[in-house]
Amino acid sequence: MTKYVSLFVLAALLASGCASAQAARTTPDGPPLDVPAPPPRDVEEGGTEVTLPPVPLPQEPARNTPPSSRVRPATPPQNRSEPPKTEPPKAEPPAETPKPPANEEPKPPASTLQTKPPSEESEVERTIRLTLTRASSDLNRVDYRMLNADARAQYDSAKVFIRQAEDYVRQKNLMIAKTVADKAALIAAQLAGR
């Protein structure tokens, strides 16, 4: 039975191959297709040529740039026989600075910008120091040798944040010191909780 099936499949393959080869050799029966002629051209024969007037260029928008020392102001064209006229620059009087009254002493400039009043500043500094102490104690409970590479990098960055926060407290930059101390405390708490 399989013998007949294989013969049938072989005959089908040979028949399909012959049919496709014969289809390529055949030509269509009938006359070739007629191609229509191109439409006639309508050409106007006139002696007048239409020219459009030239269009002026658009105006450049005005610029609000301050005058530069390199840019010369536009001067009208001068006759070549006349020497160029130059005017000496006018000296302007120096601007007067306001003077404090004689009975007031001048105030020295502030050394640092304070965002908190001095009474609140000591409270903020105390809070930052408590946060740094808590972060250091959390890091001291962590065994550095048992950490993987990512955790070691976090441990090292927490130590750096603690040092930076202490520096900012010494510089009286309490807002940045508080932010950095909070980051150190957060990392230390996560590492200690492992």
Secondary structure as GFF3:
##gff-version 3
##sequence-region A 1 194
A	DSSP	alpha_helix	2	25	.	.	.	ID=ss1
A	DSSP	alpha_helix	118	140	.	.	.	ID=ss2
A	DSSP	three_ten_helix	144	146	.	.	.	ID=ss3
A	DSSP	alpha_helix	149	170	.	.	.	ID=ss4
A	DSSP	alpha_helix	174	192	.	.	.	ID=ss5
###
